[in-house]
């Protein structure tokens, strides 16, 4: 009964929560569309090799990684709106400009700029949603917030490939610019709560820290978020093998209509995300994380043997159920363990790890493919990286979560 009363006092589906979900939808659609367009643009439009695809794709995520600490600090000090609206508009402009160059140097500069502005808007939005979600509904709220990413994964790659096929790369980049403008309009409609500005969200004295004792590292990294972030680093490392190289891999095996993979993958995520938080709250995160990681490893094993579209669809289902269990739970754990006044830095730390995995993976898997002479080697390596993530979770979080579940 007490829990039901709390839920009534702290509604989840507020105006702000709905708007920020739509904002996340547009931001992640931009990310997904560009993730599809840039590797193809480099390989087909600029006749680059796999290593070139890797470093140009990686420039985006590496720059986002480097800028995360700065953006997290700005989010805590200046507010989330200060980052989000300029960030998404400038991101759209930089994406649009990609269609007007054939220079690899300029494209790298634009990808670096995109990484900076993406880190601004995504860090600001992630910190804002942490403020908007009621504290007693964090797992559930983060799961629903992540559905926007799921929808972006469903529609973004397929739309991108369709637009490129029928309108060319420039049309795809104009599409991204339009999404950025719509995202900025939605961002202007959000009322951004601040822990320092409302009595309801006032930071408890027990959660406050004396900032005068902070080291330089405390201004870059939130220590409470490190365990979840390290696990996420290796999960993202594996995920980048699909987001950056699946289309190229499918072309090598003469598998068409790859956009259907992303649709099915997104449906699997859509089914998983809303239930993952509730299952974690009821049974504990350990009983969600380990099956999820096992399914991801199985998906990569199946992918190495895929030579038909139906094989890719099976991979999409298994991988979607697995990744949809792992990523939102790690994100929600980060929110739970971070002090209220450090959630900007906490989100920054978590996304540094995620961006690091994507950026390192985009470069690493291209080198692996060139080194072994086959793209399939990428997915053996990706399975190994998930195994490392599982080992890290056991050492860093397993006992802590068992203890938290017993005390709950």
C-alpha positions in Angstrom: 0.0 0.0 0.0 2.8 2.4 0.9 4.4 1.8 -2.4 1.1 2.6 -4.2 0.7 5.8 -2.2 4.2 6.9 -3.1 3.5 6.2 -6.8 0.4 8.4 -6.6 2.4 11.2 -4.9 5.2 10.9 -7.4 3.6 10.4 -10.9 6.0 9.2 -13.6 4.1 10.3 -16.7 4.4 14.0 -16.3 4.5 16.6 -19.1 8.3 17.0 -18.7 8.9 13.2 -18.8 6.9 12.8 -22.0 8.7 15.7 -23.7 12.1 14.5 -22.7 11.3 11.0 -24.1 10.5 12.7 -27.4 13.7 14.7 -27.2 15.7 11.5 -26.7 13.9 10.0 -29.7 15.1 12.8 -32.0 18.7 12.9 -30.5 19.1 9.1 -30.8 17.5 9.1 -34.3 20.2 11.5 -35.4 22.8 9.2 -33.9 21.4 6.1 -35.5 21.0 7.7 -39.0 24.5 9.1 -39.0 25.9 5.8 -37.7 24.5 4.1 -40.8 25.3 6.9 -43.3 28.9 7.7 -42.4 30.5 4.3 -42.9 28.7 3.9 -46.2 29.6 7.5 -47.2 33.3 6.8 -46.6 33.4 3.4 -48.2 31.1 4.1 -51.2 31.1 7.9 -51.7 34.8 8.3 -50.8 36.1 4.8 -51.7 37.8 4.4 -48.3 39.0 1.1 -46.9 37.8 -0.5 -43.6 40.5 1.2 -41.5 39.4 4.6 -42.9 35.8 3.8 -42.1 37.0 2.9 -38.6 38.9 6.1 -37.7 36.3 8.5 -39.3 33.5 6.7 -37.4 35.6 6.6 -34.2 36.4 10.3 -34.4 32.8 11.0 -33.4 32.7 8.9 -30.3 36.2 9.6 -29.1 35.5 13.4 -29.2 32.2 12.8 -27.3 34.1 10.7 -24.8 36.7 13.5 -24.2 34.1 16.2 -23.8 31.7 14.2 -21.4 33.4 15.4 -18.2 33.2 19.0 -19.3 29.5 18.6 -20.3 28.7 16.8 -17.0 30.2 19.6 -15.0 28.4 22.3 -17.0 25.1 20.4 -16.5 25.5 20.4 -12.7 26.6 24.1 -12.6 24.8 25.9 -15.4 21.8 23.7 -15.9 20.7 21.1 -18.5 18.9 23.5 -20.8 22.1 25.5 -21.3 23.6 22.4 -23.0 20.6 20.8 -24.7 19.2 23.5 -27.0 22.5 24.8 -28.5 23.9 21.3 -28.6 21.2 19.7 -30.7 21.1 22.7 -33.2 24.8 22.7 -33.7 24.8 18.9 -34.0 22.3 19.2 -36.8 24.4 21.8 -38.6 27.5 19.7 -38.5 25.7 16.6 -39.8 24.3 18.6 -42.7 27.7 19.9 -43.7 29.0 16.3 -44.1 27.1 16.2 -47.4 29.1 19.1 -48.9 32.6 17.6 -48.6 34.6 14.8 -50.1 37.6 15.6 -48.0 38.5 13.0 -45.4 40.2 15.7 -43.2 37.1 17.9 -43.2 34.9 14.9 -42.5 37.0 14.0 -39.5 36.7 17.6 -38.2 32.9 17.5 -38.7 32.7 14.1 -36.9 34.7 15.5 -34.0 32.4 18.5 -33.8 29.4 16.2 -33.9 30.8 14.2 -31.0 31.2 17.4 -29.0 27.7 18.6 -29.6 26.2 15.1 -29.2 27.9 14.8 -25.8 26.4 18.1 -24.8 22.8 17.3 -25.6 22.9 13.6 -24.5 24.6 14.4 -21.2 22.2 17.2 -20.5 19.2 15.1 -21.4 20.3 12.1 -19.3 21.0 14.4 -16.3 17.6 16.1 -16.8 15.7 12.9 -16.9 17.4 11.8 -13.7 15.9 14.9 -12.0 12.5 14.4 -13.6 12.0 10.7 -12.7 10.7 10.2 -9.1 13.4 8.6 -6.9 11.2 5.5 -6.1 10.6 4.8 -9.8 14.1 5.1 -11.2 14.4 1.6 -12.7 11.0 1.9 -14.4 11.5 5.5 -15.6 15.0 4.8 -17.1 13.5 1.8 -18.9 10.7 3.9 -20.5 13.2 6.7 -21.3 15.3 4.1 -23.1 12.4 3.1 -25.3 13.0 6.3 -27.2 16.4 4.9 -28.1 14.7 1.7 -29.0 12.3 3.5 -31.4 15.3 5.4 -32.9 17.0 2.1 -33.5 13.9 0.7 -35.1 13.3 3.6 -37.6 16.6 5.4 -37.9 18.8 2.8 -39.7 16.0 1.7 -42.0 15.0 5.2 -42.9 18.6 6.2 -43.5 19.3 3.3 -45.9 16.0 4.0 -47.7 16.8 7.7 -48.1 20.3 7.0 -49.3 19.1 4.5 -51.8 16.4 6.8 -53.3 17.7 10.3 -52.5 21.4 10.0 -51.9 23.6 11.0 -49.0 22.8 14.7 -49.0 19.1 13.9 -48.6 20.0 11.8 -45.6 22.0 14.6 -44.0 19.1 17.1 -44.6 16.8 14.6 -42.8 19.1 14.7 -39.8 19.1 18.5 -39.8 15.3 18.5 -39.7 15.3 16.1 -36.8 17.7 18.4 -34.9 15.4 21.4 -35.4 12.3 19.5 -34.2 14.3 18.2 -31.2 15.3 21.8 -30.3 11.6 22.9 -30.4 10.7 20.1 -28.0 13.6 20.9 -25.7 12.3 24.5 -25.4 9.0 23.1 -24.1 10.6 21.2 -21.1 10.7 22.8 -17.6 14.1 21.7 -16.3 13.9 20.9 -12.6 17.0 21.7 -10.5 17.9 20.3 -7.2 19.1 23.7 -6.1 16.0 25.6 -7.2 13.0 23.6 -5.7 12.3 22.6 -2.1 10.8 19.3 -3.3 14.2 18.4 -4.9 16.4 19.9 -2.2 19.5 17.7 -1.6 19.4 15.9 1.7 22.3 17.0 4.0 23.4 13.3 4.2 24.0 13.3 0.4 25.9 16.6 0.1 29.7 16.6 -0.4 32.1 19.2 0.5 33.3 20.4 -3.0 36.3 22.1 -1.5 37.8 18.6 -0.9 37.4 17.5 -4.5 40.4 16.4 -6.4 40.8 17.3 -10.1 39.6 13.8 -10.8 36.3 14.4 -8.9 35.5 17.1 -11.4 35.8 14.6 -14.2 34.6 11.3 -12.8 32.0 10.3 -10.3 33.5 7.4 -8.3 30.1 5.8 -7.5 29.5 5.4 -11.2 32.8 3.7 -12.1 31.7 0.0 -11.6 28.7 0.3 -13.8 30.7 2.3 -16.3 33.5 -0.2 -16.7 30.9 -3.0 -17.4 29.2 -0.7 -19.9 32.5 0.0 -21.6 32.9 -3.6 -22.8 29.2 -4.0 -23.6 29.4 -0.9 -25.8 32.6 -2.2 -27.3 30.7 -5.2 -28.6 27.7 -3.2 -29.7 29.7 -1.0 -31.9 30.6 -4.1 -34.0 27.0 -4.2 -35.1 26.2 -0.5 -35.4 29.3 0.3 -37.5 29.9 -2.9 -39.5 26.7 -5.0 -39.9 25.7 -3.5 -43.2 29.2 -4.1 -44.6 29.2 -7.6 -43.2 25.8 -8.3 -44.7 26.9 -7.0 -48.1 29.9 -9.4 -48.1 27.4 -12.3 -47.5 24.9 -11.0 -50.1 22.2 -10.5 -47.5 19.8 -7.8 -48.5 17.1 -5.8 -46.7 19.3 -5.3 -43.6 17.0 -2.5 -42.4 14.7 -5.3 -41.3 17.3 -6.4 -38.8 17.1 -3.0 -37.0 13.3 -3.1 -36.9 13.2 -6.6 -35.3 16.0 -5.7 -33.0 14.1 -2.6 -31.9 10.9 -4.6 -31.3 12.9 -7.0 -29.1 14.2 -4.0 -27.2 10.7 -2.5 -27.0 9.4 -5.7 -25.3 12.4 -5.9 -23.0 13.0 -2.4 -21.7 9.6 -1.7 -19.9 9.8 -5.1 -18.1 13.5 -5.1 -17.2 13.2 -2.4 -14.5 10.3 -4.2 -12.8 12.1 -7.6 -12.9 15.2 -5.9 -11.5 13.2 -4.4 -8.6 11.5 -7.7 -7.9 14.2 -10.3 -8.3 17.4 -8.2 -8.3 19.7 -7.0 -11.0 21.9 -10.1 -10.9 19.1 -12.2 -12.2 18.6 -9.9 -15.1 22.2 -9.1 -16.1 23.6 -12.6 -16.4 20.9 -14.0 -18.7 21.1 -10.8 -20.7 24.9 -11.2 -21.2 24.4 -14.9 -22.1 22.0 -14.0 -24.8 24.3 -11.3 -26.3 27.2 -13.9 -26.5 24.8 -16.4 -28.2 23.7 -13.7 -30.6 27.3 -13.1 -31.8 27.8 -16.8 -32.1 24.8 -17.0 -34.4 25.9 -13.9 -36.3 29.2 -15.6 -37.3 27.1 -18.3 -39.1 24.5 -16.0 -40.6 24.1 -16.2 -44.4 20.4 -15.5 -44.9 18.1 -12.7 -43.8 16.2 -15.0 -41.5 19.5 -15.7 -39.7 19.9 -11.9 -39.1 16.3 -11.7 -37.8 17.0 -14.4 -35.2 20.2 -12.6 -34.2 18.2 -9.4 -33.9 15.7 -11.0 -31.5 18.3 -12.7 -29.3 20.6 -9.7 -29.2 17.7 -7.2 -28.6 16.5 -9.2 -25.6 20.0 -9.5 -24.2 21.2 -5.9 -24.7 17.8 -4.6 -23.7 18.3 -6.3 -20.3 21.9 -5.2 -19.7 22.2 -1.5 -20.7 19.1 0.0 -18.9 19.8 -1.9 -15.7 23.4 -0.6 -15.6 22.1 2.9 -16.3 19.5 2.7 -13.6 22.2 1.4 -11.1 24.3 4.4 -11.9 21.4 6.7 -11.0 20.7 4.8 -7.8 24.3 4.9 -6.5 25.2 8.5 -7.5 24.5 11.3 -5.0 21.8 13.7 -6.2 24.0 16.7 -6.7 26.5 14.6 -8.7 24.2 13.0 -11.3 25.5 15.3 -14.1 29.0 14.0 -13.5 27.6 10.5 -12.9 25.8 10.5 -16.2 29.0 11.9 -17.8 31.1 9.0 -16.3 28.6 6.4 -17.6 28.4 7.9 -21.1 32.2 8.3 -21.2 32.4 4.6 -20.9 29.7 4.0 -23.4 31.2 6.5 -25.9 34.6 5.0 -25.2 33.3 1.5 -26.1 31.7 2.8 -29.3 34.7 4.9 -30.3 37.3 2.3 -29.5 35.2 -0.4 -31.1 34.6 1.5 -34.3 38.4 1.8 -34.8 39.4 -1.6 -33.2 37.0 -3.7 -35.2 38.1 -2.1 -38.5 41.7 -3.0 -37.7 40.7 -6.5 -36.7 38.8 -7.0 -40.0 41.9 -5.8 -42.0 44.3 -7.8 -39.8 42.5 -11.1 -40.2 41.2 -10.4 -43.7 37.6 -11.2 -42.8 34.7 -9.2 -41.2 33.5 -12.3 -39.3 36.5 -12.0 -37.0 34.9 -8.8 -35.6 32.0 -10.8 -34.1 34.3 -13.3 -32.4 36.1 -10.4 -30.8 32.8 -8.8 -29.8 31.7 -12.0 -28.0 35.0 -11.9 -26.0 34.4 -8.3 -24.9 31.0 -9.3 -23.5 32.7 -12.1 -21.6 35.0 -9.5 -20.1 32.0 -7.3 -19.1 30.5 -10.3 -17.3 33.7 -10.9 -15.3 33.8 -7.3 -14.4 30.2 -7.3 -13.2 31.0 -10.3 -11.0 33.9 -8.6 -9.3 32.5 -5.1 -9.0 28.8 -5.3 -8.6 27.5 -8.9 -7.9 28.0 -8.9 -4.1 27.0 -5.3 -3.7 23.7 -6.0 -5.5 23.0 -9.1 -3.4 23.5 -7.1 -0.3 21.3 -4.3 -1.5 18.5 -6.8 -2.4 18.6 -8.4 1.1 18.4 -5.0 2.8 15.6 -3.7 0.6 
